[in-house]
Amino acid sequence: MASPRELRRRIKSISGTAQITRAMQMVAASKMRKAQEAAIAAAPFARRIYRMQRSATTRTIDFQHPLLEVREVPRDAPQTVLALVLRTSHHWAVHTGQIVYATKHLTQGGLDELWMKTML
């Protein structure tokens, strides 16, 4: 049987671990709340992007582009769409480069070409 001193040490250790666990849960809850708020805040931006895309593709009468052609896709073909919207600014240059680099590596072998349109 364990001595009283050993039992006190174990109890103290367990309570310390519980305190750390509670702190980690609070940090995780805070991060989750911030992520949810960011997602809700981005909804108007997503709606605006969707409206811009719909406007650009439905109002132009004689515009033809290979990416907008309607074509039959075989059932076994992968159905993947990847859109990057990047900011071109000297403050974001490093992040933009990292995103493009990561995208090229993620799509390696999956996409024939990587189309990139830079928007200001």
N, C-alpha and C positions, 0 to 999 in steps of 0.2 A: 504494500500500500504506500502511496505517495505521502511525503511529509507535508505538514501544514504550510511550510515555506514554499515548497514546490507547487502546491495547489494555488497559493496566492499568486505566484509568478505566472502560472498558466492562465488564471482568471484575468490578470492584468494584461497578458499578451492577447488573449481573445477579445477583451474589451477594446484594446488598441486597434486590433484588426477590424472590429465592427465599426469603430469611429472612422477609420480610413475608408471602409466600404461605403458608409453613409456620405462621406465627403465626395467620393467618386460618383455616387448616384446623383448628388446635387449638381455636380459639374456636367454630367451627362444630360440631366434634365434641362439645364440652362442651354447647353449646345443644341438640344433638340428644339427647344422653344425658339431660339434664334434662327435655326434652319427653317422652321415652319413659318416664322414671320417673313423671312427672305423669300420663301416660295409664294406666300400670299402677296407680297409686295411686287413680285415679278409677273403676276397674272395680267395686269394691264399692259405691260410690255409685250407679253406673249400674244395677247389679243391684237395689239397694234401691228405686230409683225405679221400675224395671220391675215389681217385686213389688207396690209400693204401687198402681201403676196397674192391674195385673191384679186385685188385691184389690178396688179401688174399683169396677171395672166388672163383675166377675163375681159378687160376693156380694150386691149390692143387687138385690132382686127387682122391686119396683115403681118403680124410679127410671127416669125418662125425661128425656132431654135431647137437643136437636136435634143436638149434635155427636156423640152416640153412636148415632144412628139408622143402621141398615143401609140403604143405598140404592145403586141402580145408578149407576155412573159411566160416562159415555161413554168410549170408547177414546181419542178425541182430546183429552180433558180433561187438563190438567196434573196430575200426581200429586205435590203438594208438601205437606209437613208442616213446620211451624215451631213449635218450643216454646222459650219463654224461661223460664228459672228464674232469678229475680233476688233479690238480698238487699236488704231494706229496712232500711238503717241509715244514720245520718248520715255514717259513714265511706265508704260506697259510693254516696252519692247522686249524685255527679258521674258515676261510671262507669255507674250504672244509667240515668241520663238519656241518656248518650251511646249506650248500647246500644239503648235504645228509639228514639232519634232515627235511628240507623243502620238499625235494622230497618224502620222506617217508610219510609225512602228505598229500601232494598233491595227491599221488597215493593210499592213504588208501582206500581200497575197490575196487579200479579200476584195480590193478595188483595183480596177485597171489604171485609173488615173485619179489624182487628187486635184480637184478644181478649187482654186482659192481666189476669192474676190475680196479685195481690201476696201473697207468702207471707213470713211473719216468720221 
